[in-house]
Each structure stands twice: as C-alpha cells, then as structure tokens.
Amino acid sequence: MFSCLSTAVVGQGFVAVNITFENTAGPINHQAVAVRNGADLATFYSCSFHGYQDTLYVHSRRQFYRECDIYGTIEFIFGNAAAVFQNSNIYPKLPLQNQFNAITAQGRTDPNQNTGISIQNCTVKPADDLKFGNSSTETYLGRPWKEYSRTVYAQSFINGFVNPLGWKEWLGVTMRSLTTRDQVLTPAAEVFTLLMPSMLLISQFLPSYLEIIGCHKLECHILVVCYKLCCSDSSKISSGACQILQK
C-alpha cells in the first residue's frame, strides 16, 4: 500500500483546493492508492479522488474533507485516521467480475484510539459504470479492517443500490451489526461528540484555508452532528471557493 500510490501527504496543516487525485492502475492491479494522507490537520476542499481498490488511504492523524468526490470499489476509503467527510459525494464503481464493493475499511486497533471515519451530510450513489453496467455487484457501507474498527454514516443520503445488510464481515474480525436507524444514530452521536471539537475548530484547523478564501472573520458552531460555517462578510469569499451555510 505504501509503494502503489500516486500522492503522499505528510506535511502538517496541508490544504488542497480544487485538485483531482487519480491512480490510473485500473481494477486488475488491485491495491492502487490515489492519496495516502498521514498529515495532521490536513484539509481537502472541493477535491476529487479517483481509483478502484484503496483509492483514499486516510492513514493517520486528523483529517477533514468537504465537498469532495470519491470514487472506488473495494475499501476505497480506509485507514486509521480521525477523518471527517462532510457534504461530499461517494461513488462506488464497477469492480472486477465476482468482486463486491465495500466503501470503507476503518483500521482502529485499540479501543482507546481517538480515531474513526465519520461521514456526515454526504451522498452515496453508484458511479455511471456501476449504475448502467447491468451488474449484480453487491455494495456495502464497509467492513471492519481491524478489531476495533469504527465508521459512522450520519445525516446522509444512501441510494437503494447498497445491500440492506449495510456491512460486510471481514474474515477473523467479530462485527457488531449496526443496520437499523436507531443503532446507526446512537454511535454517530458518540463519535461526533468525540471528534468534532478537536477536528473542526476553524482557527486551529484551517488557517491556510482562510487565507485562500479571503475570509478572516469566521464563527464556528460545533454541534454533535451539525456543522455550520458562517462569515460576517460573505463578499470576501471568492467565487466558487467556499459555500457558506447561513444560520
């Protein structure tokens, strides 16, 4: 996984805006990472990630993705970072014959680790090759890569093509099924309560990003499963660079 990647990110406070990252190895080459991110306080805004198996490796530390498009097949969002995805589109693609899709594979190895994949206010729907491919491919929300894997979908639209079981077992890992609405929302509250205060403090997390969009007077409202970014002078926002969610 470390040798089959297109882009590696390691610098603290890394910010990417309007960039497409792609691994063109194709499905027959199996693991082919487009981005491996191990940078603390890394931010991706309005970026696209293209690949098949293992597209986006959220390797470690704190990461934030907003208004991004992510394409892949097998465990194409995976790793053991504290990673938050907001207002993004997730597109499972058509895999090889007899393969199934699993969107996530979170890799928490210890119950004390403050890590997990949180997917909030996102859309999960098939890419065109899967949608129109007359395929019987099964697609799952994810599967547990490690013993204490933790993944949350909250306030998101999930298209009906996803297997109603939701989750796929990983051989040798005991999985607690979280398939009902109530069961999903309960851990969602727990994870967002844990992650959001440290993940989304704008003054700490996005100093370089604020310079990019030209806005310096921001108020950040952090709730359990709700995030609003408000600017006192929206005229300072460059066109297309930032979508402000008003109160």
Stockholm file with secondary structure:
# STOCKHOLM 1.0

chainA/1-247         MFSCLSTAVVGQGFVAVNITFENTAGPINHQAVAVRNGADLATFYSCSFHGYQDTLYVHSRRQFYRECDIYGTIEFIFGNAAAVFQNSNIYPKLPLQNQFNAITAQGRTDPNQNTGISIQNCTVKPADDLKFGNSSTETYLGRPWKEYSRTVYAQSFINGFVNPLGWKEWLGVTMRSLTTRDQVLTPAAEVFTLLMPSMLLISQFLPSYLEIIGCHKLECHILVVCYKLCCSDSSKISSGACQILQK
#=GR chainA/1-247 SS CCSSEEEEECSTTCEEESCEEECCSCGGGCBCEEEEECCTTEEEESCEEECSBTCEEECSSEEEEESCEEEESEEEEEESSEEEEESCEEEECCCSTTCCEEEEEECCCSTTCCCEEEEESCEECCCHHHHSSCCCCCEEEECCSSTTCCEEEESCEECTTBCTTCBCCCTTCCCCCCCSHHHHHHHHHHHHHHHHHHHCCHHHHCHHHHHHHTCCCEEEEECSSCEEEEESCGGGSCTTTCCCCCC
#=GC SS_cons         CCSSEEEEECSTTCEEESCEEECCSCGGGCBCEEEEECCTTEEEESCEEECSBTCEEECSSEEEEESCEEEESEEEEEESSEEEEESCEEEECCCSTTCCEEEEEECCCSTTCCCEEEEESCEECCCHHHHSSCCCCCEEEECCSSTTCCEEEESCEECTTBCTTCBCCCTTCCCCCCCSHHHHHHHHHHHHHHHHHHHCCHHHHCHHHHHHHTCCCEEEEECSSCEEEEESCGGGSCTTTCCCCCC
//
